[in-house]
């Protein structure tokens, strides 16, 4: 037994590096004359390293020296406890030290430079959660905020909004453009209608695996659970343990990064992007990885961001998203559908084509050299039209809406939009749509080549294919537009390639992949739709059901987040059939499963060429792709 | 050269048996003093066999004798031409004679009894079209009808209705409960909205493979194409070649059996059922067949008819069809859904259970001894509620409908009903529904055993399963109700078995069939839904698209009529996985593909235990199942 409560004594803890920043300076917390738990418990004031040095220079030097040695021995930052008894240092315990994401990356990269660990070890040491932490929205660290509660959280991020206490109010507030924070004792399937439109979820009960956490995670919402207080649903208030009362309509901020509840609307800062160390580490991961990483992005801004995160091309650009985000385009498209005279239709298409060309040009410029896979229009026609319900409501409210519009809109209604007149089927019935898109894409590419002399690699992807005959029907239309552009601009097929591939998003496509590979230059698994059809599950309709299944342990993952085994079976069959016909067939995933670590490892294992997640998923995928390859190497060695 | 235009001469044709009835009496048509084509062309009056005998007894005897010899040689009924020159018979040619379906069956069975052909040959000689012809609705043969046109036809049957010349009128007339005959020069995808509600289709152009024919065949509609006349769409009239003019609203009868157009509303007679010869022949087919034939039937009347056609059990009884057909039940079910107080819900369920028990009792009695597979409720809840559109229309028309109903109905709306909250998912969220159905089924069985001492074999089938955990969730509920009934009635598990199986109607179920086989006692392929999910095709939405694909040769069959290869691949995988776990697993098809000859042959080839079509499909399946087994034997022999 040694004593710190003697003269020239004390007790302290040391992180061998800075656990917040990762800097190589040890962080010491020393309590002179202190004993036992007094430092760790944080209940007493302590000395920093410089102050410790000032009081006991020899002991401090000894502590730092031993710390450095132990770090070298342990090949990682250490968290050590010691006692000084009459100037002599006694060590109590050590363990690998906890650190922030930023510190973890800085330390890993620094230790490689110091020769302490290898690049392989560095890559394996970082977790995808740490990458996500770097990239999550957060409360401005420089802002003064009033923390009023602590809680559990299942995912990262921060969000502000107004408290509501039932689904009805959540739906109503969201409909007005508000930001509801749905607040319940705990959530169940019945609350789902209000959870879906909520900006955040706050509950009295539950932990990281509770119903609310499952929904938050699968829908990318911020949630805090087990708040230190009581939710009084009947009186629409939260009573925190310290007596603070929050009422319906009060603004709060959920900070899931720090697992705290903040009073009022705290200032949020957008994700900072990758730190230099993260960039370095991910570049090492890239070198090990077999799997490439592209991105799903629909706008130039999204592509810029993905490039910064290291995306090597675009795996999926959805023309319909770009249309839906622009009021003028939406109107043009609606008129193209509803107007009858052929010339009027043609004029609308021409206007859309011009705008599309400009958009594609901006995107190809950002991704220069890298492939940009552009998917032909995918959704059913009615998604571009007003909903019948909305028209009925207008008719009921006496506003001037023509009854005639109702009939025209109803004409396009479908009872199962997912399984209806969409994807390639649209192109088969409306070849002018396929031609318009192909012309815009190739013109954009040709103009960039001619005007800016940059390399471009657009690739056209046909969605919802199940039959080879569908590709055979569409390819000549695309080819013809392609040839026209080559002629018009005097460009060789070497400089602008006419590459057409297909989505594999229906079980039938996977099972007929040998036939499709005869005519498609690449495959891209639409794992979201493939999951929907394989399981007969509409993501829009069954989210609440899935949450119930997970709660009851009937399913062990969110099928729309992490690949299900039967979907993987279909993918493996498709790869085998497709590469049997064309060994060089390029195959990737363009579904959001490409951001899920388990699914990325599967993609690596079954031999895909790339995954293509959106936003921060790009960085996650780069890391995990590198780790998957390293794990293979380790398994082969041992 | 011989001459029939001499004294004591003439020319004639003979069928060696009666080609209408199949009776063993030759049918002769002789023209005394006639020559060449005069008999065959039908343009001159001729003598019957008895008259021919009266005029030239020796020649007639010779003709009949040679006919009999040639029939024995040819092992089939012969159609022979001869000339008599001065009393001497000269034979010109012979061929196998054409005959009606009824005659074909009578002749085949008679020839077996005469030792002329084997039972195997007889079964192979009959076509499924002949079986269908026996069972198709037809114009009363005893009625006097005015035939006004000739045409092509692609399917059997007869229907009366009123001429309309565009989709709008077809939809409007059908909505009023009328029977539109959509009449067009030719049809295209644009006409589909009017074809779907039409009772029949009549076109000026097109043959058996035209767009109209494809739609008629796949939707079981009567159609006549290439009518001998002109369809004047603009003036809404048909001008037949003989000058007859038919106007919009005129009644006509399309007789596809005889490929004629009849003026006015001809009396139709329901299908006659199987003739004694057909029964005999199908009983032979049964002996050869490996594949058993059950039936899809939802009411006692349908089961009675299927029993007459030889169904050995029920492969699919849909509880929801039975509910939807009864106004009182529909109302009870609607109230069960929409009422909030638990007791009110319970009372409705109890009333449904009592009615269901009575219905099941009637059906088990009909099928006594044979298995009756009863599927638990399959459709999404909203199918039992008024449609939102209907409520909006009522609100608009100012009728007293509560706005509140709209909200309650909207609560159950789904964007993809096919992929939504249905099948086993209903049972998972509403266990009381599963219990209610199981109780009704086992009580019905127990009462029959106790009160009527008959053998019964109800089997419960769970729909829309994709995970083993779903069966694990439902089976204990069913088991508990089963045990309760055994106890209550004092019945042993030997007399009333508790058999629970699963549909295989999602690709995921086929791919996880090994896991499902661990807990399911039988598999039944729901080939309709399996096709919908495998191809991402909603039958309701894409019928018009499929017709276009077929017209363009992009697909070679109607996927909802005849199994697609990728669906067969999934079925084969499921069989292999399922029987790998349980070699005795009983596996059948309960989709309507079970009436398609090609699909029945596939079912035989991949080793299914049974198919289960509805109505006349039962007889078709019995024939084709026998033929498939015989073809195997022949292939094995040589």
Interface residues (C-beta under 8 A of the other chain):
Chain A: X189 X193 X388 X389 X392 X395 X396 X411 X414 X415 X416 X417 X418 X419 X420 X421 X425 X428 X429 X464 X466 X467 X469 X470 X472 X473 X505 X506 X507 X508 X511 X512 X529 X532 X533 X534 X535 X536 X537 X538 X540 X541 X542 X545 X548 X549 X552 X553 X554 X555 X564 X565 X566 X567 X569 X570
Chain B: X189 X193 X388 X389 X392 X395 X396 X411 X414 X415 X416 X417 X418 X419 X420 X421 X425 X428 X429 X464 X466 X467 X469 X470 X472 X473 X505 X506 X507 X508 X511 X512 X529 X532 X533 X534 X535 X536 X537 X538 X540 X541 X542 X545 X548 X549 X552 X553 X554 X555 X564 X565 X566 X567 X569 X570
